[in-house]
Amino acid sequence: MAASIFAAVPASPPVAVFKLTADFREDSDSRKVNLGVGAYRTDEGQPWVLPVVKKVEQMIASDNSLNHEYLPILGLPEFRANASRIALGDDSPAIKEKRVGGVQSLGGTGALRIGAEFLRRWYNGNNNTATPVYVSAPSWENHNSVFMDAGFKDIRTYHYWDAAKRGLDLQGLLNDMEQAPEFSIFILHACAHNPTGTDPTPEQWKQIAAVMKRRSLFPFFDSAYQGFASGSLDKDAWAVRFFVSEGFELFCAQSFSKNFGLYNERVGNLTVVGKDADNVQRVLSQMEKIVRTTWSNPPSQGARIVATTLSSPQLFDEWKGNVKTMADRVLLMRSELRSRLEALGTPGTWNHITEQIGMFSFTGLNPKQVEYLVKEKHIYLMASGRINMCGLTTKNLDYVAKSIHEAVTKIQ
């Protein structure tokens, strides 16, 4: 019998964060803690369906006017409009001047991919695969992969994390932007930088914007945690809105996985801000072609949940309360972990845990310390030392803090 035509296909290594979760599930130790995968958990360690989402799901289920016909290629119009509105703000000059458009996508990843495909085909000239794309060091692993798979050949990193001071390397970042070729594309985290949890301050964002404007660099924001990071939609969208106010044309990939808890519904939006309405419409016409050959038409359920919630003042207020509940729990876990480590006298400084924001914390633990925590303490975290703060609970905080203390004390 002839050999398989797929015989030469090598096995791809598993995605690290999901392999970590699989290992956690197989672990029978009663002390085990999962600080890996990026999903919200309650203090009982369980997934949380937002109360407002439950309410809206019931409203949708009882609406006899709804059917399962295809949505438009670019998505549910009321979802697209409201998603862009919360990103840019009710008073956005871009919205008032009708130079904003949206593309419903399969989560934030889908928004990034549609944006990347468009830029590869049309940015600054046709089919410009040689344009440099800059990704922060470190960054969410999918950023590199999405742009690489879209056909970009020159993907570079820009300085972001200063390991010595456990904070933002602003000068390194600005230097990289100064030296980048004009019209380079920069992937920027709108808030709650993944994996470091370290964001520029408004004053630092102003410095970044000034260099990008002078160097004609294109900002592509990834906004995966609006509201979830600080508890305030406006605060978490500050950078995007500032860039718009400065006259930038930009893309903003939005995800509603975290702030609506709609992880498996894959609800995302790509907000496009252009110089004028005509430019935006031509961009959307090309994005429509890309979507047509990618997923053709997006799914409706998650988009309807988000659109219904954002369209109703009452539901919108309830949602903001739900989001603040999640953000406040994360902030509490940061405070509690830091205080325990400091009380134990754990070597090093731990103020960065409360200075960082959002779901993730870059602890500063090295790979050997991480390996010790996984193998000896059954605490699962990424090799980079990134932990998901939502995996901490009032029940496991003491155990995690003591284990980190032990790892840092024993292993340099």
C-alpha positions as CSV (number, residue, x, y, z in Angstrom):
1,M,0.0,0.0,0.0
2,A,1.4,3.4,-0.9
3,A,2.5,5.8,1.8
4,S,0.2,8.6,2.9
5,I,0.4,11.8,0.9
6,F,0.6,13.4,4.3
7,A,3.6,11.3,5.5
8,A,6.0,14.3,5.3
9,V,3.8,16.5,7.5
10,P,5.5,17.1,10.9
11,A,3.5,17.3,14.1
12,S,3.1,20.9,15.2
13,P,3.9,21.6,18.9
14,P,0.8,22.3,20.9
15,V,-0.3,25.8,21.8
16,A,1.5,26.4,25.1
17,V,-1.4,27.9,27.1
18,F,-3.9,25.2,26.1
19,K,-1.3,22.5,26.7
20,L,-0.9,24.0,30.2
21,T,-4.7,23.7,30.8
22,A,-4.7,20.1,29.5
23,D,-1.9,19.2,31.9
24,F,-3.8,20.9,34.8
25,R,-6.9,18.9,34.1
26,E,-4.9,15.6,34.2
27,D,-3.3,16.5,37.5
28,S,-5.0,14.7,40.4
29,D,-3.3,16.7,43.1
30,S,-5.8,18.5,45.3
31,R,-3.6,21.6,45.7
32,K,-3.5,22.3,42.0
33,V,-4.0,25.8,40.7
34,N,-4.4,27.0,37.1
35,L,-2.9,30.4,36.5
36,G,-2.5,29.9,32.8
37,V,-5.4,30.4,30.4
38,G,-6.8,33.9,29.9
39,A,-10.4,33.5,31.1
40,Y,-12.2,35.1,34.1
41,R,-13.0,32.9,37.1
42,T,-15.1,33.6,40.2
43,D,-13.7,33.3,43.7
44,E,-15.0,29.7,43.6
45,G,-12.7,29.1,40.5
46,Q,-15.7,28.8,38.2
47,P,-16.6,30.5,34.8
48,W,-19.1,33.3,35.2
49,V,-22.0,34.0,32.9
50,L,-22.7,37.7,33.3
51,P,-26.2,38.3,34.7
52,V,-26.9,40.8,32.0
53,V,-25.9,38.2,29.4
54,K,-28.4,35.7,30.9
55,K,-31.1,38.3,30.8
56,V,-30.4,39.3,27.1
57,E,-30.2,35.6,26.1
58,Q,-33.7,35.1,27.5
59,M,-34.9,38.2,25.6
60,I,-33.5,36.9,22.3
61,A,-35.0,33.4,22.9
62,S,-38.4,34.9,23.3
63,D,-38.2,37.2,20.3
64,N,-40.3,35.4,17.6
65,S,-39.3,37.8,14.9
66,L,-35.7,36.5,14.8
67,N,-34.6,33.9,12.3
68,H,-31.4,32.2,11.2
69,E,-30.9,33.9,7.9
70,Y,-27.4,35.1,6.9
71,L,-26.2,38.3,8.5
72,P,-24.6,40.8,6.1
73,I,-21.0,40.0,5.2
74,L,-19.7,42.8,7.3
75,G,-21.9,41.8,10.2
76,L,-24.9,43.0,12.2
77,P,-25.1,46.7,11.6
78,E,-26.2,47.6,15.2
79,F,-23.4,45.6,16.6
80,R,-20.8,47.2,14.4
81,A,-22.0,50.7,15.2
82,N,-22.2,50.2,18.9
83,A,-18.9,48.3,19.2
84,S,-17.1,51.2,17.4
85,R,-19.0,53.7,19.6
86,I,-17.8,52.3,22.9
87,A,-14.2,52.2,21.5
88,L,-14.2,55.8,20.3
89,G,-16.7,57.4,22.7
90,D,-20.1,59.0,22.2
91,D,-18.5,62.4,21.4
92,S,-15.9,61.1,19.0
93,P,-15.1,63.6,16.2
94,A,-14.6,60.6,13.9
95,I,-18.1,59.3,14.5
96,K,-19.7,62.7,14.1
97,E,-17.8,63.1,10.8
98,K,-18.9,59.7,9.6
99,R,-15.3,58.5,9.0
100,V,-15.7,55.3,11.1
101,G,-16.6,51.8,10.0
102,G,-16.8,48.4,11.6
103,V,-16.4,44.8,10.5
104,Q,-17.8,42.1,12.7
105,S,-15.3,39.4,13.2
106,L,-14.6,36.0,14.8
107,G,-13.2,37.4,18.1
108,G,-10.3,39.8,18.4
109,T,-8.1,37.3,16.4
110,G,-10.5,37.6,13.5
111,A,-10.4,41.4,13.6
112,L,-6.6,41.3,13.6
113,R,-6.5,38.9,10.7
114,I,-9.0,40.9,8.5
115,G,-7.0,44.1,9.3
116,A,-3.7,42.3,8.5
117,E,-5.0,40.9,5.2
118,F,-6.2,44.3,4.1
119,L,-3.0,46.0,5.1
120,R,-0.9,43.4,3.2
121,R,-3.0,44.0,0.1
122,W,-3.6,47.7,0.2
123,Y,-1.6,49.6,2.8
124,N,0.7,52.3,1.3
125,G,0.5,50.7,-2.1
126,N,-0.7,47.4,-3.5
127,N,0.4,44.1,-2.0
128,N,3.1,45.6,0.2
129,T,4.4,42.5,2.0
130,A,7.7,44.3,2.7
131,T,6.2,46.9,5.0
132,P,7.7,46.3,8.5
133,V,5.2,45.2,11.2
134,Y,6.4,45.9,14.8
135,V,5.2,43.9,17.7
136,S,6.0,44.6,21.3
137,A,8.6,42.4,23.1
138,P,7.0,40.5,24.7
139,S,3.5,40.3,23.2
140,W,0.5,38.0,22.8
141,E,1.9,35.1,20.7
142,N,-0.9,35.4,18.1
143,H,0.2,38.9,17.0
144,N,3.3,37.6,15.2
145,S,1.5,34.6,13.8
146,V,-1.5,36.5,12.4
147,F,0.7,39.0,10.4
148,M,3.1,36.3,9.3
149,D,0.2,34.1,8.0
150,A,-1.3,37.2,6.3
151,G,1.9,37.4,4.2
152,F,4.0,40.0,5.8
153,K,7.7,39.2,5.5
154,D,9.3,41.7,7.8
155,I,8.0,41.3,11.4
156,R,10.1,43.0,14.0
157,T,9.9,43.7,17.8
158,Y,10.0,47.0,19.6
159,H,11.2,47.4,23.2
160,Y,8.5,47.3,25.8
161,W,9.3,45.4,29.0
162,D,12.2,46.4,31.2
163,A,12.9,43.2,33.2
164,A,15.3,45.0,35.6
165,K,12.8,47.6,36.8
166,R,9.8,45.4,36.0
167,G,8.1,48.1,34.1
168,L,7.8,49.9,30.7
169,D,10.9,50.6,28.7
170,L,9.6,53.9,27.3
171,Q,12.9,55.1,26.0
172,G,13.6,51.9,24.2
173,L,10.1,52.0,22.7
174,L,10.5,55.6,21.5
175,N,13.9,54.9,20.1
176,D,12.6,52.0,18.1
177,M,9.8,54.1,16.7
178,E,12.3,56.9,15.8
179,Q,14.4,54.4,13.9
180,A,11.5,52.5,12.2
181,P,11.1,53.1,8.5
182,E,8.3,55.6,7.7
183,F,4.8,54.0,7.3
184,S,5.8,51.0,9.4
185,I,2.8,49.3,11.2
186,F,2.9,49.2,15.0
187,I,0.7,46.8,16.9
188,L,-0.3,48.6,20.1
189,H,-2.2,47.2,23.1
190,A,-5.0,49.6,24.0
191,C,-5.0,48.6,27.7
192,A,-4.0,45.7,29.9
193,H,-0.9,44.8,27.9
194,N,-0.7,41.0,27.4
195,P,1.4,39.5,28.9
196,T,3.0,42.2,31.1
197,G,0.0,44.1,32.4
198,T,2.0,47.2,32.1
199,D,0.5,50.2,30.2
200,P,1.9,53.6,29.2
201,T,0.4,56.5,31.2
202,P,-1.6,59.2,29.3
203,E,1.5,61.4,29.2
204,Q,3.6,58.5,27.8
205,W,0.9,57.8,25.2
206,K,1.2,61.4,24.1
207,Q,4.9,61.0,23.6
208,I,4.3,57.8,21.6
209,A,1.7,59.5,19.5
210,A,4.0,62.4,18.8
211,V,6.7,60.2,17.4
212,M,4.3,58.1,15.4
213,K,2.7,61.1,13.8
214,R,6.1,62.6,12.9
215,R,7.4,59.3,11.5
216,S,4.1,58.5,9.7
217,L,3.7,55.2,11.5
218,F,0.4,53.4,11.4
219,P,-1.3,52.4,14.7
220,F,-3.1,49.1,14.9
221,F,-4.6,48.8,18.3
222,D,-5.6,45.6,19.9
223,S,-8.4,46.2,22.5
224,A,-9.2,42.9,24.2
225,Y,-9.9,44.2,27.7
226,Q,-11.9,47.4,27.6
227,G,-13.7,47.9,30.9
228,F,-12.2,44.7,32.2
229,A,-8.8,46.3,33.0
230,S,-9.7,49.2,35.2
231,G,-13.5,48.9,35.6
232,S,-13.9,52.0,33.4
233,L,-14.7,51.8,29.7
234,D,-13.5,55.4,29.2
235,K,-10.2,54.9,31.0
236,D,-9.4,51.8,29.1
237,A,-10.1,53.4,25.8
238,W,-8.1,56.6,26.5
239,A,-5.2,55.8,24.2
240,V,-7.4,54.9,21.2
241,R,-9.5,58.0,21.6
242,F,-6.4,60.2,22.0
243,F,-4.9,58.9,18.8
244,V,-8.2,59.6,17.0
245,S,-8.3,63.2,18.4
246,E,-4.8,63.7,17.0
247,G,-6.0,62.9,13.5
248,F,-4.6,59.4,13.0
249,E,-6.1,56.9,10.6
250,L,-6.0,53.7,12.5
251,F,-7.5,50.2,13.0
252,C,-8.7,48.9,16.4
253,A,-9.4,45.2,16.9
254,Q,-12.0,44.7,19.6
255,S,-12.8,41.5,21.5
256,F,-15.9,40.9,23.6
257,S,-14.7,37.6,25.0
258,K,-13.4,39.0,28.3
259,N,-15.7,42.0,29.0
260,F,-18.9,40.1,28.1
261,G,-17.7,36.6,29.1
262,L,-18.6,35.4,25.6
263,Y,-15.4,33.3,25.0
264,N,-17.0,30.6,22.8
265,E,-19.2,32.9,20.8
266,R,-16.2,34.6,19.2
267,V,-17.5,38.1,19.1
268,G,-15.1,40.7,17.7
269,N,-15.1,43.9,15.7
270,L,-12.6,45.8,13.6
271,T,-13.1,49.5,13.9
272,V,-11.7,51.5,11.0
273,V,-11.0,55.2,11.4
274,G,-10.1,57.1,8.2
275,K,-9.6,60.6,6.9
276,D,-13.1,60.9,5.5
277,A,-16.3,58.9,4.9
278,D,-15.3,58.1,1.3
279,N,-12.0,56.5,2.3
280,V,-13.7,54.4,5.0
281,Q,-16.3,53.1,2.6
282,R,-13.7,52.0,0.0
283,V,-11.7,50.3,2.8
284,L,-14.8,48.4,3.9
285,S,-15.6,47.4,0.4
286,Q,-12.2,45.6,0.2
287,M,-12.6,44.1,3.7
288,E,-16.0,42.7,2.6
289,K,-14.2,40.8,-0.2
290,I,-11.7,39.4,2.4
291,V,-14.4,38.4,4.8
292,R,-16.3,36.7,1.9
293,T,-13.4,34.3,1.3
294,T,-12.6,33.8,5.0
295,W,-15.8,33.1,6.8
296,S,-18.3,34.6,4.4
297,N,-20.9,35.7,7.0
298,P,-20.4,36.0,10.7
299,P,-22.5,34.3,13.4
300,S,-25.3,36.2,15.0
301,Q,-25.9,35.1,18.6
302,G,-23.0,36.8,20.3
303,A,-23.3,39.9,18.2
304,R,-27.0,40.2,19.1
305,I,-26.2,39.8,22.8
306,V,-23.7,42.7,22.6
307,A,-25.8,44.9,20.4
308,T,-28.9,44.5,22.5
309,T,-26.9,45.3,25.7
310,L,-25.1,48.3,24.2
311,S,-28.3,49.7,22.6
312,S,-30.3,49.9,25.9
313,P,-29.3,52.5,28.5
314,Q,-30.6,50.2,31.3
315,L,-28.8,47.1,30.0
316,F,-25.7,49.1,29.3
317,D,-25.6,50.3,32.9
318,E,-26.1,46.8,34.2
319,W,-23.3,45.5,31.9
320,K,-20.9,48.2,33.2
321,G,-21.7,47.0,36.7
322,N,-21.0,43.4,35.8
323,V,-17.7,44.4,34.2
324,K,-16.7,46.4,37.3
325,T,-17.4,43.4,39.4
326,M,-14.8,41.4,37.4
327,A,-12.3,44.2,37.4
328,D,-12.6,44.8,41.1
329,R,-12.0,41.1,41.9
330,V,-8.8,41.1,39.8
331,L,-7.6,44.3,41.5
332,L,-8.3,42.7,44.9
333,M,-6.3,39.6,44.0
334,R,-3.4,41.8,43.0
335,S,-3.4,43.6,46.3
336,E,-3.8,40.4,48.3
337,L,-1.0,38.6,46.5
338,R,1.4,41.5,46.8
339,S,0.7,41.9,50.5
340,R,1.2,38.2,51.2
341,L,4.6,38.1,49.4
342,E,5.8,41.2,51.2
343,A,4.6,39.8,54.6
344,L,6.6,36.6,53.9
345,G,9.7,38.7,53.1
346,T,9.9,37.2,49.6
347,P,13.2,38.3,48.0
348,G,12.8,41.1,45.5
349,T,10.3,43.8,45.0
350,W,6.6,43.1,44.4
351,N,5.0,46.5,43.9
352,H,4.8,45.7,40.1
353,I,1.9,43.3,40.8
354,T,-0.4,46.2,41.9
355,E,1.1,48.7,39.4
356,Q,0.2,46.3,36.5
357,I,-3.4,46.1,35.3
358,G,-5.8,43.7,33.8
359,M,-6.0,40.0,33.7
360,F,-2.3,39.2,33.5
361,S,0.7,39.9,35.7
362,F,4.3,39.5,34.6
363,T,5.7,38.2,37.9
364,G,9.4,38.3,37.1
365,L,9.7,34.6,37.9
366,N,12.4,32.9,35.8
367,P,11.9,29.6,33.9
368,K,13.5,27.5,36.6
369,Q,11.2,29.0,39.3
370,V,8.2,28.4,37.1
371,E,9.3,24.8,36.5
372,Y,9.5,24.3,40.3
373,L,6.0,25.7,40.8
374,V,4.5,23.5,38.1
375,K,6.3,20.2,39.0
376,E,6.6,20.5,42.8
377,K,3.6,22.7,43.7
378,H,1.1,21.9,41.0
379,I,0.7,25.6,40.2
380,Y,0.4,26.0,36.4
381,L,1.7,29.2,34.8
382,M,3.4,30.2,31.6
383,A,7.1,29.7,31.3
384,S,7.5,33.5,30.9
385,G,6.2,33.9,34.5
386,R,2.9,35.3,33.3
387,I,0.0,34.5,35.6
388,N,-3.7,35.0,35.2
389,M,-4.8,36.9,38.3
390,C,-8.4,35.5,37.9
391,G,-7.0,32.0,38.8
392,L,-6.3,33.3,42.3
393,T,-9.0,32.9,44.9
394,T,-9.3,33.6,48.6
395,K,-8.9,29.9,49.1
396,N,-5.6,29.4,47.2
397,L,-3.9,32.8,47.8
398,D,-1.9,31.7,50.8
399,Y,-0.8,28.5,49.1
400,V,0.3,30.3,45.9
401,A,2.1,33.1,47.8
402,K,4.0,30.6,50.0
403,S,4.9,28.5,46.9
404,I,6.2,31.6,45.1
405,H,8.2,32.5,48.2
406,E,9.7,29.0,48.3
407,A,10.5,29.1,44.6
408,V,12.2,32.5,44.8
409,T,14.1,31.6,48.0
410,K,15.4,28.2,46.8
411,I,16.1,29.0,43.1
412,Q,17.9,32.0,41.8
